[in-house]
């Protein structure tokens, strides 16, 4: 079997292989940061860590190019840690089990973390490759991008000298991004009364699974199923059929920026009517599959026995939670009138969790139009408040407004056209790139974002395309030499 360190370009894949072995879920970036600090020390590069934990590596220019304008290559240290429910893996102590499958690099049962380790590996490759020509170079590696752009939001911008930012966190090779959505999250906490289960009732677990999931920005317009909503519709159907007398628990999703792939409910049913429950579960699965079509053909809904809790939530007490959940917007809210195919505004019904006997509904909203983002978040919070939810609402992060006259965009188009013989597509992305925040923090920063092909990020189906990494490397080297 081909090893990662046998892939070309060797300098890039060697760095990726080192990083994928280090645990680096959001909030657990200390080890990967230390690895890069030690790497810098062996190379003679300077390193700085700001108070929040962002890392800046400073690499001297290639001899003869000291007078070039400084460039900051930027990516993030953390990854979304998702795994299949039947995969045994401890993200806190174990690295990623990555392997080569033809032209793809994948992971066994977990997310791969190519988002964004491959971007950092490309940047480190420029710094490390003796054949790469560059001017004064900085590599900025931020923390907790995946859980709310924390590192970028709290960045000590005074340590950055360069005024050209090359963000390597985009996922469509050969396309250049000049704008991104802003976003914010909100939640409603409900505390429905818990009571003794109905006499003679039995606990049953319903599990929704088999869905693709994916990135709640990049994949939100693909029509994929949301496990939480599918489960909610089923439980509501069972309640209306008089087949459920209580809900012990209702949980699903794990990340605000991942479309939920799995969800679980433990419900109370009359054992004498178990066959009716089975028939309705099977009918619901078939109807949901027909609706999803080819967008998500792997949906499964399983019904099995469960160990019930000592108490349960009666169906009437659970109704405000369930009705609110099913009333929340999920998916595309508005498409851009200016950029064909671009989702402008969306919402992800991301997580339902048990909190000290209560139920927490958590959603994540995005938009490239600030007024639409504010209105959507207000609408969601108003609905939750109306049904008794205690509101939690974070501060939104800004969108990155496209600048079609950007000098770095012009240079990218020039270099790309010289290499490929054709002009590249120029796009904006429905995801929260850190460029918008960094651009606000560093006055005069000129920014571009690109990267190799990564598919199904934030899910165990994630992979990165090997030939696209090689092509991105070729372009990045040419761009850096041109800027030098």
PAZASE-840133 format. One record per residue (C-alpha): residue number from 1; y, z, x. Coordinates in nm, 3 decimals. Each point is the difference from the previous one (the first is absolute). Example, Ala and Ser with C-alpha at 12.3 -4.5 7.8 and 13.67 -1.06 7.14 Angstrom:
! residues 2
[node 1,[-0.450,0.780,1.230]] [node 2,[0.344,-0.066,0.137]] 
END
This chain:
! residues 484
[node 1,[0.000,0.000,0.000]] [node 2,[0.348,-0.088,0.126]] [node 3,[0.207,0.299,0.108]] [node 4,[0.370,0.030,-0.082]] [node 5,[0.081,0.007,0.371]] [node 6,[-0.155,-0.347,0.039]] [node 7,[0.249,-0.159,-0.239]] [node 8,[0.303,-0.203,0.107]] [node 9,[0.268,0.088,0.084]] [node 10,[-0.176,0.274,0.197]] [node 11,[0.316,0.205,0.062]] [node 12,[0.067,0.028,-0.375]] [node 13,[-0.353,0.074,-0.113]] [node 14,[-0.051,0.256,0.275]] [node 15,[0.298,0.198,-0.128]] [node 16,[-0.121,-0.035,-0.359]] [node 17,[-0.348,0.120,0.097]] [node 18,[0.147,0.308,0.167]] [node 19,[0.217,0.085,-0.300]] [node 20,[-0.267,-0.050,-0.267]] [node 21,[-0.210,0.273,0.169]] [node 22,[0.275,0.259,-0.052]] [node 23,[0.041,0.178,-0.338]] [node 24,[0.346,-0.087,-0.135]] [node 25,[0.034,0.055,-0.372]] [node 26,[0.357,0.053,-0.115]] [node 27,[0.112,0.345,0.114]] [node 28,[-0.264,0.009,0.275]] [node 29,[0.167,-0.222,0.262]] [node 30,[0.011,0.250,0.288]] [node 31,[-0.308,-0.137,0.178]] [node 32,[0.100,-0.367,-0.021]] [node 33,[0.353,0.088,0.112]] [node 34,[-0.137,0.192,0.299]] [node 35,[-0.225,-0.293,0.087]] [node 36,[0.304,-0.230,0.018]] [node 37,[0.202,0.254,0.198]] [node 38,[-0.280,0.025,0.258]] [node 39,[-0.031,-0.379,0.005]] [node 40,[0.373,-0.027,0.069]] [node 41,[-0.027,0.249,0.286]] [node 42,[-0.270,-0.207,0.168]] [node 43,[0.219,-0.312,-0.027]] [node 44,[0.323,0.162,0.110]] [node 45,[0.170,-0.045,-0.335]] [node 46,[0.236,0.262,-0.140]] [node 47,[-0.094,0.171,-0.326]] [node 48,[0.203,0.206,-0.245]] [node 49,[-0.101,0.187,-0.315]] [node 50,[0.264,0.082,-0.257]] [node 51,[-0.001,0.328,-0.200]] [node 52,[-0.207,-0.143,-0.286]] [node 53,[-0.265,-0.154,0.229]] [node 54,[0.097,-0.367,0.037]] [node 55,[-0.083,-0.143,0.343]] [node 56,[0.215,-0.239,0.204]] [node 57,[-0.139,-0.170,0.310]] [node 58,[0.249,-0.166,0.235]] [node 59,[-0.131,-0.284,0.215]] [node 60,[0.211,-0.158,0.277]] [node 61,[0.082,-0.369,-0.029]] [node 62,[-0.201,-0.260,0.188]] [node 63,[0.174,-0.046,0.340]] [node 64,[0.288,-0.243,-0.035]] [node 65,[0.047,0.068,-0.372]] [node 66,[0.174,0.337,0.012]] [node 67,[0.315,-0.145,-0.155]] [node 68,[-0.168,-0.120,-0.320]] [node 69,[0.073,0.170,-0.329]] [node 70,[-0.235,0.292,-0.070]] [node 71,[-0.284,-0.045,-0.250]] [node 72,[-0.171,0.274,-0.201]] [node 73,[-0.358,-0.077,-0.104]] [node 74,[-0.081,0.232,-0.289]] [node 75,[-0.309,0.119,-0.184]] [node 76,[-0.143,0.323,-0.138]] [node 77,[-0.254,0.244,0.139]] [node 78,[-0.173,0.099,-0.322]] [node 79,[-0.250,-0.172,-0.227]] [node 80,[-0.116,0.034,-0.360]] [node 81,[-0.335,0.180,0.012]] [node 82,[-0.214,-0.128,-0.285]] [node 83,[-0.380,-0.001,-0.020]] [node 84,[-0.272,-0.087,-0.244]] [node 85,[-0.124,0.308,-0.185]] [node 86,[-0.349,-0.041,0.149]] [node 87,[0.127,-0.026,0.358]] [node 88,[-0.030,0.308,0.220]] [node 89,[0.312,0.005,0.216]] [node 90,[0.243,0.270,0.112]] [node 91,[0.335,-0.166,0.064]] [node 92,[0.133,0.318,0.162]] [node 93,[-0.250,-0.013,0.286]] [node 94,[-0.154,-0.348,0.004]] [node 95,[0.140,-0.336,0.099]] [node 96,[-0.065,-0.324,-0.184]] [node 97,[-0.340,-0.171,0.029]] [node 98,[0.133,-0.354,0.046]] [node 99,[-0.211,-0.309,0.059]] [node 100,[0.031,-0.377,0.038]] [node 101,[-0.122,-0.216,-0.287]] [node 102,[0.052,-0.364,0.091]] [node 103,[0.375,-0.058,0.018]] [node 104,[0.078,0.338,-0.152]] [node 105,[0.021,0.362,0.114]] [node 106,[-0.112,0.244,-0.269]] [node 107,[-0.093,0.368,-0.037]] [node 108,[-0.316,0.156,-0.135]] [node 109,[0.076,0.177,-0.328]] [node 110,[0.362,0.090,0.081]] [node 111,[0.340,-0.159,0.033]] [node 112,[0.041,-0.170,0.338]] [node 113,[0.353,0.105,0.092]] [node 114,[0.096,-0.345,0.129]] [node 115,[0.304,0.091,-0.207]] [node 116,[0.166,0.078,0.239]] [node 117,[-0.207,0.046,0.318]] [node 118,[-0.020,-0.375,0.058]] [node 119,[0.382,-0.017,-0.007]] [node 120,[0.032,0.276,0.258]] [node 121,[-0.275,-0.164,0.208]] [node 122,[0.198,-0.325,0.005]] [node 123,[0.311,0.185,0.116]] [node 124,[-0.190,0.191,0.267]] [node 125,[-0.152,-0.329,0.110]] [node 126,[0.347,-0.142,0.072]] [node 127,[0.084,0.309,0.205]] [node 128,[-0.335,-0.004,0.181]] [node 129,[-0.064,-0.369,0.068]] [node 130,[0.130,-0.104,0.345]] [node 131,[0.039,-0.357,-0.131]] [node 132,[0.229,0.105,-0.288]] [node 133,[0.370,-0.056,0.067]] [node 134,[0.248,0.226,-0.176]] [node 135,[0.339,0.162,0.032]] [node 136,[0.062,0.374,-0.042]] [node 137,[-0.271,0.109,-0.240]] [node 138,[-0.052,0.301,-0.225]] [node 139,[-0.306,0.073,-0.214]] [node 140,[0.079,0.221,-0.298]] [node 141,[-0.304,0.162,-0.164]] [node 142,[0.086,0.195,-0.314]] [node 143,[-0.192,0.267,-0.187]] [node 144,[-0.107,0.030,-0.364]] [node 145,[0.101,-0.351,-0.103]] [node 146,[-0.282,-0.013,-0.252]] [node 147,[0.093,0.317,-0.186]] [node 148,[0.369,-0.065,-0.056]] [node 149,[0.158,-0.156,0.311]] [node 150,[0.070,0.350,0.129]] [node 151,[0.033,-0.091,0.367]] [node 152,[0.249,-0.279,-0.063]] [node 153,[0.197,0.214,-0.246]] [node 154,[0.036,0.285,0.252]] [node 155,[0.026,-0.213,0.313]] [node 156,[0.233,0.114,0.281]] [node 157,[0.167,-0.338,0.033]] [node 158,[0.205,0.111,0.304]] [node 159,[-0.298,-0.054,0.232]] [node 160,[-0.023,-0.373,-0.087]] [node 161,[0.197,-0.241,0.220]] [node 162,[-0.117,-0.346,-0.114]] [node 163,[0.172,-0.191,-0.281]] [node 164,[-0.284,-0.240,-0.085]] [node 165,[-0.288,0.146,-0.202]] [node 166,[-0.335,-0.180,-0.016]] [node 167,[-0.208,0.178,-0.261]] [node 168,[-0.371,-0.085,0.028]] [node 169,[-0.113,0.146,-0.333]] [node 170,[-0.024,-0.317,-0.211]] [node 171,[-0.337,-0.142,-0.094]] [node 172,[0.028,-0.379,-0.047]] [node 173,[-0.016,-0.189,0.329]] [node 174,[0.253,-0.278,0.047]] [node 175,[0.244,0.141,-0.257]] [node 176,[0.323,0.182,0.082]] [node 177,[0.134,0.279,-0.215]] [node 178,[0.371,0.072,-0.030]] [node 179,[0.002,0.244,-0.292]] [node 180,[-0.209,0.267,-0.171]] [node 181,[-0.007,0.217,-0.308]] [node 182,[0.133,0.352,-0.026]] [node 183,[-0.197,0.264,-0.182]] [node 184,[-0.054,0.354,-0.113]] [node 185,[-0.269,0.222,-0.151]] [node 186,[-0.002,0.234,-0.298]] [node 187,[-0.251,0.230,-0.163]] [node 188,[-0.045,0.204,-0.314]] [node 189,[-0.192,0.329,0.004]] [node 190,[-0.163,0.102,-0.329]] [node 191,[-0.161,0.333,-0.078]] [node 192,[-0.205,-0.044,-0.319]] [node 193,[-0.176,0.310,-0.128]] [node 194,[-0.361,0.047,0.107]] [node 195,[-0.253,0.142,-0.246]] [node 196,[-0.370,0.078,-0.019]] [node 197,[-0.218,-0.312,-0.040]] [node 198,[-0.130,-0.078,-0.349]] [node 199,[-0.328,0.176,-0.075]] [node 200,[-0.299,-0.217,0.087]] [node 201,[0.205,-0.261,0.186]] [node 202,[-0.121,-0.147,0.329]] [node 203,[0.205,-0.113,0.300]] [node 204,[-0.017,-0.368,0.096]] [node 205,[0.169,-0.181,0.290]] [node 206,[0.149,-0.344,-0.038]] [node 207,[0.074,-0.185,0.324]] [node 208,[0.198,-0.321,0.027]] [node 209,[-0.049,-0.186,0.328]] [node 210,[-0.075,-0.330,0.168]] [node 211,[0.360,-0.122,-0.009]] [node 212,[0.187,-0.176,0.282]] [node 213,[0.301,0.232,0.000]] [node 214,[0.240,-0.110,0.271]] [node 215,[0.366,0.034,0.097]] [node 216,[0.217,0.108,-0.291]] [node 217,[0.274,-0.239,0.109]] [node 218,[-0.168,-0.302,0.156]] [node 219,[-0.290,-0.011,-0.248]] [node 220,[0.170,0.125,-0.316]] [node 221,[0.034,-0.349,-0.148]] [node 222,[-0.365,-0.101,0.044]] [node 223,[-0.122,0.140,-0.331]] [node 224,[-0.235,0.254,0.153]] [node 225,[-0.134,0.288,-0.203]] [node 226,[0.142,0.351,0.010]] [node 227,[-0.288,0.247,-0.017]] [node 228,[0.218,0.277,-0.147]] [node 229,[0.119,-0.214,-0.291]] [node 230,[-0.347,-0.141,-0.068]] [node 231,[-0.135,0.354,-0.015]] [node 232,[0.291,0.114,-0.216]] [node 233,[-0.061,-0.276,-0.252]] [node 234,[-0.370,0.090,-0.014]] [node 235,[0.060,0.373,-0.049]] [node 236,[0.254,-0.076,-0.274]] [node 237,[-0.257,-0.224,-0.168]] [node 238,[-0.266,0.270,0.015]] [node 239,[0.242,0.256,-0.143]] [node 240,[0.095,-0.228,-0.288]] [node 241,[-0.369,-0.053,-0.071]] [node 242,[-0.048,0.376,-0.027]] [node 243,[-0.239,-0.002,0.297]] [node 244,[0.195,0.228,0.237]] [node 245,[0.102,0.358,-0.077]] [node 246,[0.159,0.096,0.330]] [node 247,[0.105,-0.123,0.342]] [node 248,[-0.098,0.227,0.291]] [node 249,[0.166,-0.221,0.263]] [node 250,[0.162,-0.340,0.041]] [node 251,[0.076,-0.128,0.352]] [node 252,[0.049,-0.331,0.177]] [node 253,[0.176,-0.174,0.285]] [node 254,[0.095,0.159,0.329]] [node 255,[0.303,-0.183,0.147]] [node 256,[0.336,-0.083,-0.157]] [node 257,[-0.002,-0.345,0.162]] [node 258,[-0.358,-0.099,-0.087]] [node 259,[-0.112,-0.140,-0.335]] [node 260,[-0.263,0.252,-0.121]] [node 261,[-0.356,-0.124,0.056]] [node 262,[-0.185,0.302,-0.141]] [node 263,[0.053,0.263,-0.270]] [node 264,[-0.211,0.277,-0.151]] [node 265,[0.001,0.205,-0.320]] [node 266,[-0.226,0.286,-0.103]] [node 267,[-0.007,0.013,-0.379]] [node 268,[-0.174,0.210,-0.264]] [node 269,[-0.232,-0.186,-0.237]] [node 270,[-0.251,0.085,-0.273]] [node 271,[-0.348,-0.056,0.153]] [node 272,[-0.122,-0.133,-0.335]] [node 273,[0.252,-0.286,0.028]] [node 274,[-0.063,-0.087,0.364]] [node 275,[-0.144,-0.341,-0.092]] [node 276,[0.324,-0.087,-0.181]] [node 277,[0.199,0.098,0.308]] [node 278,[-0.222,-0.221,0.217]] [node 279,[0.048,-0.299,-0.230]] [node 280,[0.378,0.039,-0.008]] [node 281,[0.021,0.039,0.379]] [node 282,[-0.201,-0.321,0.045]] [node 283,[0.212,-0.185,-0.255]] [node 284,[0.320,0.117,0.167]] [node 285,[-0.123,-0.113,0.342]] [node 286,[-0.083,-0.347,-0.132]] [node 287,[0.339,-0.035,-0.168]] [node 288,[0.190,0.114,0.309]] [node 289,[-0.202,-0.241,0.217]] [node 290,[0.085,-0.285,-0.234]] [node 291,[0.369,0.089,0.027]] [node 292,[-0.007,0.028,0.380]] [node 293,[-0.191,-0.326,0.051]] [node 294,[-0.015,-0.120,0.359]] [node 295,[0.284,0.231,0.106]] [node 296,[-0.236,0.299,0.013]] [node 297,[-0.360,-0.090,-0.092]] [node 298,[-0.164,0.303,0.161]] [node 299,[0.107,0.264,-0.256]] [node 300,[-0.263,0.266,-0.071]] [node 301,[0.010,0.284,-0.253]] [node 302,[-0.272,0.261,0.039]] [node 303,[-0.094,0.279,-0.239]] [node 304,[-0.199,0.299,0.122]] [node 305,[-0.061,0.370,-0.045]] [node 306,[0.244,0.244,0.159]] [node 307,[0.046,0.369,0.067]] [node 308,[0.263,0.102,-0.249]] [node 309,[0.293,0.230,0.072]] [node 310,[0.029,0.345,-0.155]] [node 311,[0.277,-0.131,-0.224]] [node 312,[0.126,-0.335,-0.119]] [node 313,[0.312,-0.168,-0.142]] [node 314,[-0.029,-0.070,-0.370]] [node 315,[0.059,-0.358,-0.109]] [node 316,[0.322,0.085,-0.185]] [node 317,[0.142,0.182,0.301]] [node 318,[-0.097,-0.290,0.228]] [node 319,[0.151,-0.264,-0.228]] [node 320,[0.359,0.016,0.140]] [node 321,[-0.137,-0.052,0.352]] [node 322,[-0.222,-0.288,-0.104]] [node 323,[0.258,-0.174,-0.216]] [node 324,[0.261,0.026,0.276]] [node 325,[-0.244,-0.135,0.257]] [node 326,[-0.082,-0.303,-0.213]] [node 327,[0.367,-0.058,-0.080]] [node 328,[0.113,-0.010,0.362]] [node 329,[0.080,-0.347,0.140]] [node 330,[-0.246,-0.125,0.258]] [node 331,[0.018,-0.326,0.191]] [node 332,[0.277,-0.258,0.002]] [node 333,[0.311,0.101,-0.192]] [node 334,[0.221,-0.294,0.106]] [node 335,[-0.027,-0.310,0.221]] [node 336,[0.283,-0.115,0.225]] [node 337,[0.217,-0.271,-0.160]] [node 338,[0.107,-0.117,0.348]] [node 339,[-0.316,-0.003,0.215]] [node 340,[-0.300,-0.176,-0.149]] [node 341,[-0.310,0.214,-0.027]] [node 342,[0.169,0.322,0.113]] [node 343,[-0.058,0.314,-0.205]] [node 344,[0.341,0.159,-0.046]] [node 345,[-0.090,0.326,-0.175]] [node 346,[-0.332,0.177,-0.052]] [node 347,[-0.164,0.334,-0.062]] [node 348,[-0.333,0.141,0.115]] [node 349,[-0.168,0.271,-0.209]] [node 350,[-0.139,0.144,0.319]] [node 351,[-0.155,0.344,-0.029]] [node 352,[-0.120,0.244,-0.264]] [node 353,[-0.097,0.336,0.144]] [node 354,[-0.098,0.350,-0.107]] [node 355,[0.266,0.253,0.105]] [node 356,[-0.085,0.365,-0.066]] [node 357,[-0.155,-0.083,-0.333]] [node 358,[0.276,-0.246,-0.086]] [node 359,[0.014,-0.378,0.018]] [node 360,[0.243,-0.192,0.224]] [node 361,[0.088,-0.363,-0.071]] [node 362,[0.146,-0.173,0.308]] [node 363,[0.154,-0.347,0.008]] [node 364,[0.165,-0.213,0.268]] [node 365,[0.278,-0.250,-0.082]] [node 366,[0.142,-0.290,0.203]] [node 367,[0.285,-0.246,-0.042]] [node 368,[0.224,-0.220,0.209]] [node 369,[0.278,0.064,-0.254]] [node 370,[0.134,0.355,0.013]] [node 371,[0.113,0.008,-0.362]] [node 372,[-0.346,-0.105,-0.121]] [node 373,[-0.166,0.264,0.217]] [node 374,[0.225,0.275,-0.137]] [node 375,[-0.056,-0.114,-0.360]] [node 376,[-0.378,-0.017,0.040]] [node 377,[-0.023,0.344,0.156]] [node 378,[0.229,0.147,-0.267]] [node 379,[-0.218,-0.153,-0.271]] [node 380,[-0.320,0.146,0.149]] [node 381,[0.149,0.346,0.046]] [node 382,[0.147,-0.002,-0.351]] [node 383,[-0.340,-0.081,-0.148]] [node 384,[-0.168,0.278,0.196]] [node 385,[0.266,0.252,-0.097]] [node 386,[-0.028,-0.105,-0.363]] [node 387,[-0.368,0.098,-0.002]] [node 388,[0.044,0.330,0.184]] [node 389,[-0.037,-0.098,0.363]] [node 390,[0.187,0.189,0.273]] [node 391,[0.163,-0.272,0.209]] [node 392,[-0.029,-0.043,0.377]] [node 393,[0.212,-0.282,0.144]] [node 394,[0.059,-0.096,0.361]] [node 395,[0.301,-0.175,0.150]] [node 396,[-0.032,-0.379,-0.005]] [node 397,[-0.006,-0.202,0.321]] [node 398,[0.224,-0.308,0.021]] [node 399,[-0.087,-0.367,-0.029]] [node 400,[0.065,-0.239,0.290]] [node 401,[0.239,-0.268,-0.120]] [node 402,[-0.077,-0.347,0.142]] [node 403,[0.247,-0.150,0.251]] [node 404,[-0.073,-0.372,0.024]] [node 405,[0.258,-0.035,0.282]] [node 406,[-0.173,0.257,0.221]] [node 407,[-0.001,-0.104,0.371]] [node 408,[-0.355,0.129,0.054]] [node 409,[-0.117,-0.202,-0.301]] [node 410,[0.154,-0.312,0.154]] [node 411,[-0.174,0.069,0.333]] [node 412,[-0.334,0.058,-0.174]] [node 413,[0.029,-0.327,-0.189]] [node 414,[0.088,-0.185,0.322]] [node 415,[-0.289,0.143,0.203]] [node 416,[-0.250,-0.040,-0.283]] [node 417,[0.100,-0.363,-0.058]] [node 418,[-0.035,-0.075,0.371]] [node 419,[-0.350,0.152,0.002]] [node 420,[-0.135,-0.128,-0.331]] [node 421,[0.206,-0.309,-0.077]] [node 422,[0.102,0.129,-0.341]] [node 423,[0.247,0.254,-0.136]] [node 424,[-0.144,0.333,-0.119]] [node 425,[0.032,0.139,-0.354]] [node 426,[0.276,0.262,-0.032]] [node 427,[-0.082,0.273,-0.250]] [node 428,[0.073,0.344,-0.133]] [node 429,[-0.281,0.247,-0.066]] [node 430,[-0.075,0.235,-0.289]] [node 431,[-0.078,0.292,0.227]] [node 432,[0.195,0.275,0.172]] [node 433,[0.049,-0.124,0.354]] [node 434,[0.188,0.242,0.223]] [node 435,[0.261,-0.267,0.084]] [node 436,[0.226,0.097,-0.290]] [node 437,[0.022,0.362,0.114]] [node 438,[0.029,-0.079,0.373]] [node 439,[0.267,-0.259,-0.073]] [node 440,[0.207,0.265,-0.176]] [node 441,[-0.047,0.245,0.287]] [node 442,[0.076,-0.237,0.290]] [node 443,[0.330,-0.180,-0.040]] [node 444,[-0.017,-0.372,0.071]] [node 445,[-0.379,-0.024,0.017]] [node 446,[-0.124,-0.358,-0.052]] [node 447,[-0.353,0.005,-0.146]] [node 448,[-0.307,-0.213,-0.065]] [node 449,[-0.356,0.087,-0.106]] [node 450,[-0.325,-0.191,0.056]] [node 451,[-0.363,0.060,0.088]] [node 452,[-0.358,-0.135,-0.016]] [node 453,[-0.208,-0.044,-0.314]] [node 454,[-0.115,0.334,-0.140]] [node 455,[-0.169,0.011,-0.339]] [node 456,[-0.078,0.289,-0.237]] [node 457,[0.197,0.261,0.198]] [node 458,[-0.026,0.361,-0.121]] [node 459,[-0.361,-0.058,-0.110]] [node 460,[-0.350,-0.008,0.153]] [node 461,[0.006,-0.379,-0.044]] [node 462,[0.283,-0.033,0.257]] [node 463,[-0.042,-0.258,0.275]] [node 464,[0.208,-0.179,0.262]] [node 465,[-0.047,-0.365,0.089]] [node 466,[-0.073,-0.046,0.372]] [node 467,[0.138,-0.356,0.047]] [node 468,[0.322,0.102,-0.176]] [node 469,[0.044,0.285,0.250]] [node 470,[-0.027,-0.253,0.284]] [node 471,[0.258,-0.228,-0.162]] [node 472,[0.236,0.291,-0.067]] [node 473,[-0.038,0.105,0.365]] [node 474,[0.081,-0.350,0.119]] [node 475,[0.315,-0.007,-0.214]] [node 476,[0.109,0.353,0.094]] [node 477,[-0.031,-0.077,0.372]] [node 478,[0.201,-0.321,-0.044]] [node 479,[0.267,0.179,-0.206]] [node 480,[0.040,0.281,0.252]] [node 481,[0.031,-0.252,0.285]] [node 482,[0.259,-0.195,-0.198]] [node 483,[0.202,0.315,-0.072]] [node 484,[-0.018,0.092,0.370]] 
END
